[in-house]
């Protein structure tokens, strides 16, 4: 079984796997449009985390984990709990390169626009301001953005949406630091 990771599962998988490799899905784009009342925020002040949304023009890159069949049921059950705030399982073809045929199908979790925690689009600068002020049991929302951005860079995956939000967070942090010096 393969699991496709496009968010925190890239930098914090929390399960055993046999293999990890870069992967892409076609027809989906990563967006910070999902509310997180349980990990990067709290019920009254949810953070913003990524989901993938249908997009004919953009692929979504991340990584795929191959899980031992003996561990598959336990891994899926644990991930269903982790992704419980509006996410549902999907099975998508996984590509090593976008020009090649899929190497496998992978399970992933998608939070659609009709779920109760969906926050929807905002300009990237506003998303950065939003996540800067949020924190939850899994840590600060800003750290989530920066960890994801770094993990995507390590995989050599370009994502202009994530990069723009990280840049807005970094510019604001650098401005604040200069003012306090």
LUMMARPA-143793 format. One line per field, with one value per residue (C-alpha): residue in three letters; z, x, y. Coordinates in nm, 2 decimals, decimal comma. Layout:
BEGIN
rest = ala  ... $
zz = Z  ... $
xx = X  ... $
yy = Y  ... $
# end
This chain:
BEGIN
rest = unk  unk  unk  unk  unk  unk  unk  unk  unk  unk  unk  unk  unk  unk  unk  unk  unk  unk  unk  unk  unk  unk  unk  unk  unk  unk  unk  unk  unk  unk  unk  unk  unk  unk  unk  unk  unk  unk  unk  unk  unk  unk  unk  unk  unk  unk  unk  unk  unk  unk  unk  unk  unk  unk  unk  unk  unk  unk  unk  unk  unk  unk  unk  unk  unk  unk  unk  unk  unk  unk  unk  unk  unk  unk  unk  unk  unk  unk  unk  unk  unk  unk  unk  unk  unk  unk  unk  unk  unk  unk  unk  unk  unk  unk  unk  unk  unk  unk  unk  unk  unk  unk  unk  unk  unk  unk  unk  unk  unk  unk  unk  unk  unk  unk  unk  unk  unk  unk  unk  unk  unk  unk  unk  unk  unk  unk  unk  unk  unk  unk  unk  unk  unk  unk  unk  unk  unk  unk  unk  unk  unk  unk  unk  unk  unk  unk  unk  unk  unk  unk  unk  unk  unk  unk  unk  unk  unk  unk  unk  unk  unk  unk  unk  unk  unk  unk  unk  unk  unk  unk  unk  unk  unk  unk  unk  unk  unk  unk  unk  unk  unk $
zz = 0,00  -0,08  0,10  -0,07  0,16  0,06  0,40  0,75  0,66  0,45  0,75  1,03  0,90  1,25  1,10  0,98  0,61  0,38  0,12  0,07  -0,26  -0,43  -0,60  -0,78  -0,84  -1,15  -1,14  -0,78  -0,62  -0,26  -0,08  0,28  0,28  0,55  0,92  1,18  1,52  1,65  1,55  1,44  1,61  1,86  1,81  1,87  1,67  1,41  1,22  0,85  0,70  0,35  0,16  -0,21  -0,44  -0,80  -1,05  -1,41  -1,44  -1,14  -1,02  -0,65  -0,55  -0,22  -0,13  -0,13  0,15  0,08  0,38  0,46  0,40  0,76  0,89  0,65  0,86  1,17  0,96  0,79  1,12  1,29  0,99  0,99  1,35  1,27  0,96  1,13  1,11  0,77  0,57  0,37  0,21  -0,16  -0,39  -0,65  -0,92  -0,82  -1,07  -1,01  -1,29  -1,45  -1,80  -1,69  -1,63  -1,26  -1,06  -0,81  -0,66  -0,32  -0,04  0,07  0,27  0,11  0,29  0,04  0,03  0,20  0,52  0,84  0,88  0,52  0,54  0,17  -0,03  0,08  -0,06  0,05  0,25  0,45  0,50  0,64  0,88  0,99  1,05  1,24  1,51  1,55  1,77  1,86  2,03  1,74  1,76  1,59  1,26  1,12  1,20  1,00  0,70  0,73  0,79  0,49  0,27  0,38  0,33  -0,03  -0,11  0,01  -0,23  -0,51  -0,54  -0,63  -0,49  -0,55  -0,30  -0,01  -0,11  -0,11  0,23  0,38  0,22  0,38  0,72  0,68  0,57  0,86  1,11  0,97  0,99  1,35  1,44  1,28  1,48  1,81  1,76 $
xx = 0,00  0,12  0,03  0,06  0,17  0,13  0,12  0,25  0,29  0,59  0,79  0,61  0,48  0,43  0,41  0,65  0,72  0,93  1,01  0,98  1,00  0,90  0,56  0,31  -0,06  -0,22  -0,53  -0,49  -0,33  -0,22  -0,39  -0,40  -0,78  -0,86  -0,92  -0,73  -0,92  -0,72  -0,35  -0,24  -0,52  -0,80  -1,18  -1,23  -0,92  -0,85  -0,52  -0,49  -0,35  -0,32  -0,57  -0,57  -0,83  -0,92  -0,71  -0,67  -0,36  -0,15  0,01  0,07  0,41  0,49  0,61  0,48  0,53  0,51  0,37  0,42  0,09  0,11  0,10  -0,16  -0,48  -0,31  -0,16  -0,49  -0,67  -0,42  -0,42  -0,80  -0,79  -0,51  -0,70  -1,04  -1,13  -1,29  -1,06  -1,17  -0,97  -0,91  -0,72  -0,51  -0,26  0,10  0,36  0,74  0,75  0,45  0,54  0,55  0,28  0,18  0,39  0,11  -0,21  -0,19  -0,42  -0,44  -0,68  -0,86  -1,07  -1,34  -1,51  -1,83  -1,67  -1,74  -1,38  -1,32  -1,21  -1,16  -0,93  -0,76  -0,47  -0,13  -0,04  -0,36  -0,31  0,04  -0,12  -0,38  -0,13  0,11  -0,15  -0,26  -0,12  -0,25  -0,15  0,09  0,26  0,24  0,07  0,36  0,60  0,37  0,40  0,78  0,84  0,63  0,81  1,15  1,03  0,91  1,24  1,42  1,21  1,28  0,91  0,81  0,49  0,43  0,14  0,34  0,65  0,45  0,30  0,64  0,80  0,53  0,60  0,97  0,96  0,73  0,96  1,27  1,11  1,00  1,36  1,52  1,29  1,38  1,76 $
yy = 0,00  0,35  0,67  1,01  1,29  1,66  1,83  1,74  1,38  1,48  1,60  1,41  1,07  0,91  0,56  0,29  0,26  0,05  0,31  0,69  0,86  1,19  1,17  1,39  1,38  1,54  1,75  1,87  2,18  2,22  2,51  2,65  2,65  2,40  2,49  2,29  2,30  2,01  2,03  2,38  2,57  2,52  2,51  2,88  2,98  2,72  2,72  2,69  2,37  2,23  2,03  1,96  2,10  2,01  2,20  2,11  2,34  2,25  1,92  1,86  1,73  1,56  1,22  0,86  0,61  0,24  0,06  -0,30  -0,48  -0,62  -0,27  -0,12  -0,15  0,00  0,28  0,37  0,36  0,59  0,83  0,84  0,97  1,22  1,35  1,35  1,72  1,73  1,50  1,19  0,91  0,93  0,69  0,88  0,77  0,86  0,98  1,00  1,25  1,42  1,30  0,94  0,68  0,63  0,40  0,32  0,43  0,60  0,67  1,03  1,25  1,54  1,80  1,92  2,25  2,11  2,00  2,20  2,31  2,44  2,81  2,87  3,09  3,41  3,60  3,45  3,76  3,73  3,36  3,44  3,69  3,43  3,15  3,38  3,42  3,05  2,77  2,43  2,10  2,02  2,36  2,69  2,73  2,94  2,65  2,42  2,65  2,68  2,31  2,22  2,47  2,33  1,97  2,05  2,22  1,90  1,70  1,95  2,03  2,38  2,51  2,89  2,90  2,76  2,96  3,29  3,23  3,13  3,44  3,66  3,50  3,54  3,91  4,00  3,81  3,98  4,32  4,26  4,15  4,46  4,68  4,52  4,53 $
# end
